[in-house]
Amino acid sequence: MSELIPRQEGAAVLVGVDFGLPHFDSELEELGLLAQTAGLTPVARLACKRKAPDAALFVGSGKAEEIKELAALYRASEVIFDQALSPAQQRNLERQLDVAVYDRTFLILEIFAQRARSHEGKLQVELARLQYLSTRLVRRWSHLERQTGGAGVRGGPGEKQIELDRRMISESIKRTRERLAKVQKQRGTQRRQRERRETFNISLVGYTNAGKSSLFNALVKARAYAADQLFATLDTTTRNLYLGNTEDGRRRQVSISDTVGFIRDLPHGLVDAFKATLQEAVDADLLLHVIDASNPHYPEQMAEVQAVLREIGADTVPQLLVFNKLDALESAQHPLHLQDEMEIDGVQVPRIFLSAKSGEGVPLLRTELARQSGSVADTMTPGANAELHDAAD
């Protein structure tokens, strides 16, 4: 009877499997935010425990049947897994559940595809999507499963179609790589120009939704898109930030870049595809590691960011920790001092508490940036600072 009830378009059942890893999100809170960001509506959540993934169905036949009943009960049209699925597991689950099945990797790729705005960003997303889909050819296109071999013909037209589609995907990946290489070369030229001008380069990094773009806007009066959602902005935006005068009276400016936010289990394909964007962090003189101070899971999020920085070779770049969203903390949670130090991997790293939304602590950050970039913070006056701030718009 449930088969006669139409599915709700975009309604999704969220599934997470606990394999004993410390970062397991039992409430599937982050997966729910990812689903909503992608335009889906979570209607049910199911978390279970396993020692290891089932080779065929990831969760085993019994749990798969439970998920099928849950999807039918809530008329869900999709099931989203919080972990990466192999092409075979994804295909088997779709046949078992009779609904579309996606994993965390696909969800992130979909969001990136929706949010990319620049030519470079679109190329990077396209490359990552093509690499992901290339391993799922049989599942992605239904005509590939309609193989009808004739007498004396091995495989038949269907097999030829698979080979054709594989060739098309391969050629598309090659073309996209070539186009992306040209864009990366242009970005490299821009970086060399900044280096020749001896510009101090600052790059904002942090977990997605930590408030990087809001802080970027507060510092340089840019109009970068900022919202309370995951991956609100994907494309790197670079502006000049004026920080007062040098000792000989010259105006001192630094280059500051807002980069894509990091997330747990960021697909390796995206790390590779976004190498040009993340290169801004590798080549920076200073990283502003922005942290959501109001998020109770911020230590785990910080660890994820550090892991990605190590992966792209930016872990040796000096950092300044910026604990953002001070306005979202209860008064009892407010720090005694807005500026102190925090130990990371045995190293004392300077830390500043602020609110990009209310502006509290932002002047303190500007002063610290002036100090670290070699500017003379003492030469800055409120009036002059306001003029320089406007000039950066």
C-alpha positions as CSV (number, residue, x, y, z in Angstrom):
1,M,0.0,0.0,0.0
2,S,2.9,2.4,0.8
3,E,4.0,2.1,-2.9
4,L,0.8,3.9,-3.9
5,I,1.5,6.9,-1.7
6,P,3.5,9.5,-3.6
7,R,6.9,10.6,-2.3
8,Q,7.5,14.1,-1.1
9,E,10.0,15.7,-3.4
10,G,13.1,16.8,-1.4
11,A,12.1,14.9,1.8
12,A,15.1,13.0,3.1
13,V,15.9,10.4,5.7
14,L,19.3,11.0,7.3
15,V,21.4,8.0,8.3
16,G,24.6,7.9,10.3
17,V,26.6,4.8,11.3
18,D,28.8,4.9,14.4
19,F,32.0,2.9,13.9
20,G,33.4,4.0,17.2
21,L,35.1,7.2,15.9
22,P,35.3,10.1,18.4
23,H,33.7,12.7,16.1
24,F,30.5,10.8,15.4
25,D,27.5,13.1,15.3
26,S,24.8,11.0,16.9
27,E,22.2,13.7,16.4
28,L,23.2,14.1,12.7
29,E,23.0,17.8,13.3
30,E,25.7,18.7,10.7
31,L,24.3,16.4,8.1
32,G,20.9,18.0,8.6
33,L,22.4,21.4,8.0
34,L,24.1,20.2,4.9
35,A,20.8,18.7,3.6
36,Q,19.0,21.9,4.3
37,T,21.7,23.9,2.6
38,A,21.4,21.7,-0.5
39,G,17.6,22.4,-0.5
40,L,16.4,19.2,1.1
41,T,14.0,18.7,4.0
42,P,15.1,16.2,6.7
43,V,12.0,14.3,7.8
44,A,13.6,11.5,9.8
45,R,17.0,10.6,11.3
46,L,18.4,7.2,12.1
47,A,21.7,6.4,13.8
48,C,23.1,2.9,14.4
49,K,26.3,1.2,15.5
50,R,28.5,-1.2,13.6
51,K,32.0,-2.6,14.0
52,A,32.7,-2.3,10.3
53,P,30.7,-1.4,7.1
54,D,28.7,-4.1,5.4
55,A,30.4,-4.8,2.0
56,A,27.1,-4.9,0.1
57,L,24.7,-2.5,1.9
58,F,26.9,-0.6,4.3
59,V,24.4,-1.0,7.2
60,G,23.4,-4.7,6.7
61,S,20.1,-6.1,5.3
62,G,18.2,-5.8,8.6
63,K,18.9,-2.1,9.1
64,A,18.4,-1.4,5.4
65,E,14.9,-2.8,5.8
66,E,14.3,-0.5,8.7
67,I,15.4,2.5,6.7
68,K,13.1,1.4,3.9
69,E,10.1,1.3,6.3
70,L,11.1,4.7,7.7
71,A,11.4,6.3,4.2
72,A,7.9,4.9,3.3
73,L,6.4,6.1,6.5
74,Y,7.6,9.7,6.0
75,R,7.2,9.5,2.2
76,A,10.8,10.4,1.7
77,S,12.2,10.6,-1.8
78,E,15.9,10.4,-0.8
79,V,18.1,8.8,1.8
80,I,21.3,10.6,2.8
81,F,24.2,8.8,4.5
82,D,26.6,10.7,6.7
83,Q,29.6,8.6,5.5
84,A,31.0,8.0,2.0
85,L,29.5,5.1,0.1
86,S,31.2,2.9,-2.5
87,P,29.5,2.9,-5.9
88,A,28.4,-0.7,-5.3
89,Q,27.0,0.1,-1.9
90,Q,25.1,3.0,-3.3
91,R,23.7,1.0,-6.2
92,N,22.7,-1.9,-3.9
93,L,21.0,0.4,-1.4
94,E,18.9,2.1,-4.1
95,R,17.7,-1.2,-5.3
96,Q,16.9,-2.3,-1.8
97,L,15.2,0.9,-0.6
98,D,13.5,1.9,-3.9
99,V,14.5,5.6,-3.4
100,A,17.5,7.7,-4.4
101,V,20.5,7.2,-2.1
102,Y,23.3,9.7,-1.7
103,D,26.2,10.1,0.6
104,R,27.9,13.0,2.4
105,T,30.4,13.5,-0.4
106,F,27.7,13.9,-3.0
107,L,25.8,16.3,-0.7
108,I,28.8,18.6,-0.3
109,L,29.5,18.5,-4.1
110,E,25.9,19.5,-4.7
111,I,26.2,22.5,-2.4
112,F,29.4,23.6,-3.9
113,A,27.8,23.4,-7.4
114,Q,24.9,25.6,-6.3
115,R,27.2,28.2,-4.6
116,A,30.1,28.6,-7.0
117,R,30.0,32.0,-8.7
118,S,33.4,32.7,-10.2
119,H,34.7,31.1,-13.3
120,E,37.4,29.4,-11.3
121,G,35.0,28.2,-8.6
122,K,32.7,26.6,-11.3
123,L,35.6,24.8,-12.9
124,Q,36.8,23.5,-9.6
125,V,33.4,22.1,-8.7
126,E,32.9,20.6,-12.2
127,L,36.2,18.8,-11.9
128,A,35.3,17.4,-8.5
129,R,31.9,16.3,-9.7
130,L,33.2,14.6,-12.8
131,Q,35.8,12.7,-10.7
132,Y,33.1,11.6,-8.3
133,L,30.6,10.5,-11.1
134,S,33.3,8.7,-13.1
135,T,33.2,5.9,-10.6
136,R,29.4,5.7,-10.6
137,L,28.7,5.5,-14.4
138,V,26.6,2.4,-14.1
139,R,24.4,3.9,-11.4
140,R,24.2,7.5,-12.8
141,W,22.8,6.8,-16.2
142,S,19.9,4.3,-16.5
143,H,20.5,3.6,-20.2
144,L,23.8,2.0,-19.2
145,E,22.0,-0.9,-17.4
146,R,19.8,-1.7,-20.5
147,Q,22.4,-3.9,-22.1
148,T,21.0,-6.1,-24.9
149,G,23.7,-8.3,-26.5
150,G,22.8,-9.7,-29.9
151,A,23.8,-13.2,-31.3
152,G,27.5,-13.4,-31.8
153,V,28.0,-9.9,-30.3
154,R,29.9,-9.8,-27.0
155,G,28.2,-7.3,-24.7
156,G,26.2,-5.6,-27.5
157,P,25.3,-1.9,-27.9
158,G,25.0,-1.4,-24.1
159,E,28.6,-2.2,-23.5
160,K,29.6,0.2,-26.3
161,Q,27.5,2.9,-24.6
162,I,29.3,2.4,-21.3
163,E,32.6,2.8,-23.1
164,L,31.4,5.9,-24.9
165,D,30.2,7.5,-21.7
166,R,33.4,6.7,-19.9
167,R,35.3,8.3,-22.8
168,M,33.1,11.4,-22.6
169,I,33.7,11.7,-18.8
170,S,37.4,11.2,-19.3
171,E,37.6,13.9,-22.0
172,S,35.5,16.3,-19.9
173,I,37.9,15.8,-17.0
174,K,40.9,16.5,-19.3
175,R,39.3,19.7,-20.7
176,T,38.3,20.9,-17.3
177,R,41.8,20.3,-15.9
178,E,43.3,22.3,-18.8
179,R,40.9,25.2,-18.3
180,L,41.5,25.2,-14.6
181,A,45.3,25.1,-15.1
182,K,45.0,28.4,-17.1
183,V,43.0,30.0,-14.3
184,Q,45.5,28.8,-11.7
185,K,48.4,30.3,-13.8
186,Q,46.6,33.6,-13.8
187,R,46.1,33.5,-10.0
188,G,49.8,32.6,-9.7
189,T,50.7,35.7,-11.7
190,Q,48.5,37.8,-9.4
191,R,50.3,36.3,-6.3
192,R,53.7,37.1,-7.8
193,Q,52.7,40.6,-8.4
194,R,51.7,41.0,-4.7
195,E,55.0,39.4,-3.7
196,R,56.9,41.9,-5.9
197,R,55.0,44.7,-4.1
198,E,56.1,43.1,-0.8
199,T,52.6,42.9,0.3
200,F,51.9,41.2,3.6
201,N,49.3,38.5,2.8
202,I,46.6,37.4,5.3
203,S,44.2,34.5,4.6
204,L,41.1,33.7,6.6
205,V,40.6,30.0,7.3
206,G,38.2,28.1,9.5
207,Y,35.3,25.6,9.8
208,T,32.3,26.4,7.6
209,N,29.8,28.8,9.2
210,A,32.4,30.2,11.7
211,G,31.8,33.7,10.4
212,K,34.8,34.2,8.2
213,S,32.9,36.2,5.5
214,S,31.2,38.4,8.2
215,L,34.6,39.2,9.7
216,F,36.0,39.9,6.2
217,N,33.2,42.3,5.6
218,A,33.7,44.0,9.0
219,L,37.4,44.5,8.3
220,V,37.4,45.8,4.7
221,K,33.8,46.9,4.2
222,A,33.5,44.4,1.4
223,R,30.1,43.0,0.3
224,A,31.0,39.3,0.3
225,Y,28.0,37.1,0.8
226,A,27.6,36.0,4.4
227,A,24.8,34.0,5.9
228,D,24.2,31.7,8.9
229,Q,24.5,28.5,6.8
230,L,27.2,26.0,5.7
231,F,29.3,27.0,2.7
232,A,27.7,30.4,2.4
233,T,30.6,31.5,0.2
234,L,33.0,29.4,-1.9
235,D,35.0,31.7,-4.1
236,T,38.1,33.4,-2.8
237,T,37.8,37.1,-2.4
238,T,40.9,39.3,-1.9
239,R,40.9,42.9,-0.8
240,N,43.4,45.5,0.5
241,L,43.2,46.2,4.2
242,Y,44.7,49.5,5.4
243,L,46.2,49.5,8.8
244,G,47.6,53.0,9.4
245,N,51.0,54.5,8.6
246,T,54.5,53.2,8.8
247,E,57.2,55.0,10.7
248,D,58.2,57.1,7.7
249,G,54.5,58.3,7.2
250,R,53.6,55.9,4.4
251,R,50.2,54.2,4.5
252,R,50.6,50.5,5.2
253,Q,48.3,48.0,3.6
254,V,48.0,44.3,3.7
255,S,46.2,41.8,1.3
256,I,43.5,39.8,3.0
257,S,41.7,36.8,1.4
258,D,38.5,35.1,2.4
259,T,38.6,31.3,1.5
260,V,36.2,28.4,1.4
261,G,35.2,27.0,4.8
262,F,36.5,23.6,5.9
263,I,34.3,20.7,7.1
264,R,34.7,17.2,8.6
265,D,35.5,14.5,6.0
266,L,36.0,17.1,3.3
267,P,36.1,15.0,0.1
268,H,39.6,14.5,-1.1
269,G,38.5,15.3,-4.7
270,L,37.4,18.7,-3.5
271,V,40.8,19.3,-1.7
272,D,42.5,18.5,-5.0
273,A,40.0,20.5,-7.1
274,F,40.2,23.5,-4.9
275,K,44.0,23.5,-4.7
276,A,44.2,26.9,-6.4
277,T,41.8,28.4,-3.9
278,L,43.5,26.9,-0.9
279,Q,46.8,28.0,-2.3
280,E,46.0,31.4,-0.9
281,A,46.4,29.8,2.6
282,V,49.6,28.1,1.7
283,D,51.2,31.3,0.4
284,A,49.9,33.5,3.2
285,D,52.2,35.3,5.7
286,L,49.5,34.9,8.4
287,L,46.4,32.8,8.8
288,L,43.4,34.1,10.7
289,H,41.9,30.9,12.0
290,V,38.3,31.9,12.7
291,I,36.5,29.8,15.2
292,D,32.8,29.8,16.3
293,A,33.2,30.4,20.0
294,S,29.5,29.7,20.6
295,N,29.7,26.2,19.1
296,P,30.2,23.5,21.8
297,H,32.1,21.4,19.3
298,Y,34.6,24.0,18.4
299,P,37.7,21.9,19.6
300,E,36.8,19.2,17.1
301,Q,36.2,21.8,14.4
302,M,39.6,23.3,15.1
303,A,41.2,19.9,14.8
304,E,39.6,19.4,11.4
305,V,40.9,22.7,10.2
306,Q,44.4,21.9,11.4
307,A,44.2,18.5,9.6
308,V,43.2,20.1,6.3
309,L,46.0,22.7,6.7
310,R,48.5,19.9,7.1
311,E,47.1,18.2,4.0
312,I,47.6,21.2,1.8
313,G,51.0,22.1,3.4
314,A,49.8,25.3,5.2
315,D,50.4,24.0,8.8
316,T,53.7,25.9,9.1
317,V,52.2,29.3,8.3
318,P,51.9,31.4,11.5
319,Q,48.3,31.6,12.9
320,L,46.2,34.1,14.8
321,L,43.2,32.5,16.5
322,V,40.0,34.5,16.2
323,F,37.2,33.3,18.4
324,N,34.2,34.9,16.7
325,K,30.5,35.2,17.7
326,L,31.2,36.6,21.2
327,D,27.7,38.2,21.0
328,A,26.2,34.7,21.0
329,L,27.8,33.7,24.3
330,E,26.1,33.9,27.6
331,S,27.6,36.6,29.9
332,A,28.9,33.9,32.2
333,Q,30.8,32.4,29.2
334,H,32.6,35.6,28.3
335,P,36.4,35.5,28.6
336,L,38.1,37.6,31.3
337,H,40.4,39.0,28.6
338,L,39.7,39.6,24.9
339,Q,43.3,38.8,24.0
340,D,45.5,36.0,25.3
341,E,47.2,32.8,24.0
342,M,46.2,29.2,23.4
343,E,48.3,26.1,23.0
344,I,48.1,24.2,19.7
345,D,50.3,21.2,19.2
346,G,52.7,22.4,21.9
347,V,52.9,25.9,20.5
348,Q,51.5,29.1,22.1
349,V,49.3,30.8,19.5
350,P,47.9,34.3,20.0
351,R,44.1,34.5,20.4
352,I,41.5,37.3,20.2
353,F,37.8,37.1,21.1
354,L,35.5,39.3,19.1
355,S,32.1,39.6,17.4
356,A,32.1,40.4,13.7
357,K,28.4,41.1,14.1
358,S,28.5,43.7,16.9
359,G,32.1,44.9,16.2
360,E,33.3,44.1,19.8
361,G,37.0,43.2,19.7
362,V,37.4,44.1,16.0
363,P,39.6,47.2,16.7
364,L,41.8,44.9,18.9
365,L,42.2,42.6,15.9
366,R,43.2,45.4,13.6
367,T,45.8,46.6,16.1
368,E,47.3,43.1,16.3
369,L,47.3,42.7,12.5
370,A,49.1,46.1,12.3
371,R,51.7,44.8,14.8
372,Q,52.2,41.5,13.1
373,S,52.5,43.0,9.6
374,G,55.0,45.6,10.8
375,S,52.7,48.6,10.9
376,V,52.9,51.1,13.7
377,A,49.6,50.8,15.5
378,D,50.3,53.9,17.5
379,T,49.9,56.1,14.4
380,M,46.3,55.1,13.9
381,T,43.6,57.5,15.1
382,P,39.9,56.7,15.1
383,G,39.2,59.3,12.5
384,A,42.1,58.2,10.2
385,N,41.1,54.6,10.7
386,A,37.6,55.3,9.5
387,E,38.9,57.0,6.3
388,L,41.2,54.2,5.5
389,H,38.4,51.7,6.2
390,D,36.2,53.4,3.7
391,A,39.0,53.5,1.1
392,A,39.1,49.7,1.2
393,D,35.5,49.4,0.0
